[in-house]
């Protein structure tokens, strides 16, 4: 009977109901902070508990680099070759600056 009276009184007064609290994720104690041991791969430290293996450094294989001028470009810009470019609607063609006989090309 006593238990029934308590439940009846709680239903009549909602202010007296116990407040619900949200469940929070469990936090580690402030005095004990687990720290990760950073080590290089393939060492004894890498196999320890709480260790994090550092990745390899960037090799720069995909980094864009300026192209070096070729020997042909150096000689062409300097004017050593007796050729010129013909700009045509179909594209660019190489033209000789003087007539070259066909027998010399063989």
GIURJO-V618431 format. One record per residue. RES is the residue in one small letter. NEAR is the number of other ideal C-beta (glycine too) atoms within 10 Angstrom. D_FIRST is the distance of its C-alpha to the first C-alpha in Angstrom with 1 decimal. Layout:
res,near,d_first
RES,NEAR,D_FIRST
RES,NEAR,D_FIRST
//
This chain:
res,near,d_first
x,4,0.0
x,5,3.8
x,7,5.4
x,8,5.2
x,9,6.4
x,8,9.0
x,8,10.3
x,9,10.8
x,10,12.6
x,12,14.7
x,8,15.9
x,7,17.0
x,8,19.0
x,7,21.0
x,4,22.9
x,8,20.1
x,9,20.0
x,6,21.6
x,4,25.3
x,6,26.7
x,6,29.9
x,4,32.7
x,6,33.6
x,6,37.2
x,4,39.8
x,5,40.1
x,6,43.0
x,8,45.2
x,6,45.3
x,6,47.9
x,5,49.7
x,6,50.3
x,7,52.0
x,7,53.2
x,7,56.7
x,8,58.8
x,12,62.1
x,11,64.8
x,16,67.5
x,11,70.3
x,10,70.2
x,8,71.5
x,11,70.9
x,8,68.7
x,12,66.6
x,15,65.8
x,10,64.0
x,10,61.7
x,6,58.0
x,8,57.4
x,15,61.0
x,11,62.1
x,14,65.5
x,11,67.7
x,8,69.6
x,7,73.3
x,6,75.2
x,8,76.4
x,7,79.8
x,8,80.9
x,5,82.2
x,6,81.0
x,7,82.1
x,6,84.8
x,6,88.1
x,5,91.3
x,7,94.0
x,6,97.2
x,10,100.4
x,9,102.4
x,7,106.0
x,9,107.0
x,11,105.4
x,10,107.1
x,11,110.5
x,16,110.0
x,10,109.0
x,8,111.9
x,10,114.3
x,9,115.6
x,13,115.2
x,9,117.6
x,13,114.8
x,13,112.9
x,10,110.0
x,10,110.8
x,8,108.0
x,9,108.0
x,4,105.7
x,5,104.9
x,7,104.0
x,9,105.9
x,10,108.9
x,10,111.0
x,10,114.6
x,10,117.5
x,10,119.3
x,6,122.7
x,5,123.9
x,10,123.4
x,6,125.7
x,6,124.2
x,6,126.3
x,6,124.8
x,6,121.3
x,4,122.1
//
